């Protein structure tokens, strides 16, 4: 079971068109990467968006890729 409070969040300078993404950590669990160039409000929205992907099981789908969300 995935517990949101245990998912690492990484703030990183990313290209402006990339808000965030989910990746696999070294422990094979998901982590969320968020663009540090965005406002705090945008970062919160991106966090929730990426968390929704994890909780809906899309993180486990190797074929799932989202562009321009």
N, C-alpha and C positions, 0 to 999 in steps of 0.2 A: 504494500500500500504506500502510495506517495503522499508525504506530508508536506504541504507548501512551505512551512517554516524551515524545513530541512533542505530545500533546494537552493544551492548556491547562486548568488547573483553577482555578475561581474560587470562593472562599468568600464567601457572601453571607447576610445575615440574610433569611430567608424565613419565610413563615407556618409554624407548627409542623407542619401536616399535609403540607407539601411537603418531602421529603427531598432531592430533587435532580432535575436534568433535563439533557438534552443540547440544545445550541443550535448554530447555525451562527455561526462567527466572521466577522469582516470579510474574512478571506481565503477564505471559503467552505469552511473545514474545521471539523470538530466541536470543540466545547469542552464541558467538563463543569462544571455549576454545582452546588455542594453547600451545603446549609444549615449555616451556621456555628454555629447554636444547638445542634446535636447534639453528642454526645460524639465523641471521636476514633474510638472503635470503630464507632459508627454511621456516621461519615463514611467510614471505610474500606469498610464494607459497601456504602454508597451508591455510592462511586466504582466498585467492582467491578461493581455492578449496571448502572450507566450505561455503563461500558466494554463490558460484554457486549452491550448494545444496539448500540453502534457497531461492534464486531467482527462481530456477526451480520448486519450490513447493514440493521438496522431504522432506523438514522439516515437512510439514503437513501430510505426509504419515506415519502412525503409524507402517506399516509393513516394511518400508525401513531400512535396516542395511547394512553398507558397511564394508568389511573386507579387509585389506591389500592394500588400494588404495595408 
